[in-house]
Each structure stands twice: as C-alpha cells, then as structure tokens.
C-alpha cells in the first residue's frame, strides 16, 4: 500500500459512516447508496492532493453529495432554481404526513423511528441534507455551507424551515413528542 | 409573524453565537414567549431525531468494495498489469475490429524484430510501442508541470521533473504510469513535431544502463540522475533526442 493511500485512509475512513448515512438519506431507488459512496471515496482519493486542512469530513461529504447529484443527473442550473415558499409547501401534497411507514424497514426499528425516518426521507432534498448534517452529524453552519455549496445565511434559513416542516409532519402523525430537557 | 430574533435564537441553539451575542439572546428569551417556545421546539425536534432516527453505517461489504477500488487505483496489480490489460483489449476488441487489428499488427512487429542487445533497450522499446498502439499514451494530460509532477507523486514511486520545453520545440503532453523491467516507472510524454517522445524514470540502484542505441528506427538515450534511472525513446533523429535529454538534464539541476 502506498504512503499516499495510507494517509488518505487514515483521514477518510473515520468519516465513512457519515458518508454512508448521508448517501442513504439522499439516494432514492434505483440509486444505490453503496455505489455512491464507493464512487465518492475513489474520487476523493484521486483528488486527495487538492484537500487542504485537517478536517476531511466536510470535504468528503461534499464529494458524496456531488456524486449523488451526478447520479441523479441534476445539473447545477436545476439546483439553483428557488425552493418553494412555506406557503407553497402543502404538507399533505408533499406527502409529508406519514400513515404508512416503509414496510421493508427493519423490524428492530421502533414504530416512532420508522415514521420519523419516513418523514425525513420525504423532505425536499435541500431540507433533508441540512437536517442530516446538523442533527445527525452535528456539523457547524460553516461546514454545512461547505458541503452544500450554499451561503451560511441560506443554510440557516433552510435549517429553520426544515425543522419546522419536520416538526409539523411529526405532530400530524399524532405521536407524542418527547419532552425537552432543560 | 415570527419574531425577528428567531434566526438568532436558532443560531444560539446551534451554539453558533459568540459569547456577547449569546448573552443578548438569553436576555431576549426572558421577555419573548415566541422565541422561548421556538427554543423548546428545537430542543424537542433534535432529541427526537437523535433518539429515534436510524443512523445508517457502512457495512463490511461496502468497506471491502472501497478497499478493493482504492487498491486498484493505488496500483495493487502485478507488474504485467498493462500486458494483461492489452490482452483484454485484444480479446474484447476481437469482434469490434480496429483495436484488435492494431494489436495484431504490433504483435507481428514484435515477432520479426531481432532481440535487442540490452534487455533494457527492449523493455523501453516495448513500453514505447505499447503506449503508441493503445489509447494509453497519457494518464494525465497537461502541459503544466505543476499538474504532472504531483500526479506522479500519487501514482508512481518516483517523481521526475516534468518541464514543458515548448519554446525549444518539445511540448509537454502529459504523464503516464508504466513499467520498465518490472519496476513502476513515471513517464513524461513530449511531442516534437510529429514525433512522440517517452521519457521513462524509475528507481533502481546499481543497474547497468546501456549507452545510447538505435534499434529498428527508434533512438534510445539512457542516463542516471540522483537515485533515478532515465530512458528516453522516440523515432526522432538522434540529435533531436539528444537535445531534449540535455534540456531535461539541465532542468534537473547539477548532477
């Protein structure tokens, strides 16, 4: 194994679960999260010389995101079309109200987990990714901006709307929300 | 209408504010019921996601696939890899034509050549011919040394100078990873008029380098610099090859 590959793996592999979790949340059938992550790791390895800094996570996740978009066939142009306003986002029409959880989901998951997962997966792409990056990966606004290529202000507004949508959809399932701990 | 401080409340919740701004928000939260309620909702939503949403982890099958793919990219392949690839190209191209024809012609060419006196001359000539007959002359296309040299660092064991001499008539085309005598070699590819010149560099101590040679219309030059062996080959005239060799030696600094 080359020294270069050793260095790459030492920095990249600790973030492989994060890469896979993001790909799983982004990819819709027939796209396969495994293929996207494998492609992303290879591209990252090839571009390793261009990586600067000591935290590879945002750089690697931005490549995962780009590989997903490439797989989807989205162009940059399409991505820059404005998101619908809150008023236009009708919860029922967007399918955000979940009464039929994914039957293929693992039986080990709780009912709550399945419903929540389905809600997250039905969020529009731009909202879903900020939820994953902030709440599941605990990333800073700056790092999320790097991954998504959006300005920090945009990250903040998407995050606010994503959280509000998610909360509304969750309340609409009639489940009791866990109590906040202060 | 949401409070104008809602964004800052969210940033406070996400620990994105400096101390001064955080104190301001805390003061605001004491008097603004909307923002206090928002803060509580944010906390609830986060707990819900972190406690309940499944986190998908890469399994061993995927880790294995990635290791294999990085290994292939990294050059975990036998020294005959390029030959195996040429054979594959021959077999796969047998039905489709041109690639197979070109390879067959090249094989005939190898068969009728007299054996060169030094095995190294033969090795370099074979590598040169392979690069010419396949679509694999360069792995990285660039006339910029700042692109080619770093590429070598990641794909070969050696990192020879890759300087463009376009002003002197030798244009840097790019770089390639190859094999010479079973050793991984970095190849700097130049174009001089209609001629391609391959300059191989590989690390091996104590190897006896042949003197310059002419074989079957190809010119060869060999030299050593530091811990690197160099071999240049082309179908240019001998003087033209010697000129490039002098340029490269000069660019490499004092011997």
Interface residues (C-beta under 8 A of the other chain):
Chain A: X1 X2 X4 X5 X8 X9 X16 X17 X19 X20 X21 X24 X25 X33 X34 X37 X38 X41 X42 X45 X46 X48 X49 X105 X106 X109 X110 X112 X113 X116 X117 X120 X131 X134 X135 X136 X140 X141 X156 X157 X159 X160 X163 X166 X167 X170 X177 X178 X179 X180 X181 X182
Chain B: X6 X7 X10 X11 X14 X16 X40 X41 X42 X43 X44 X45 X46 X47 X48 X49 X50 X51 X52 X53 X54 X55 X56 X57 X58 X61 X62 X63 X65 X66 X69 X70 X71 X73 X74 X75 X76 X150 X153 X154
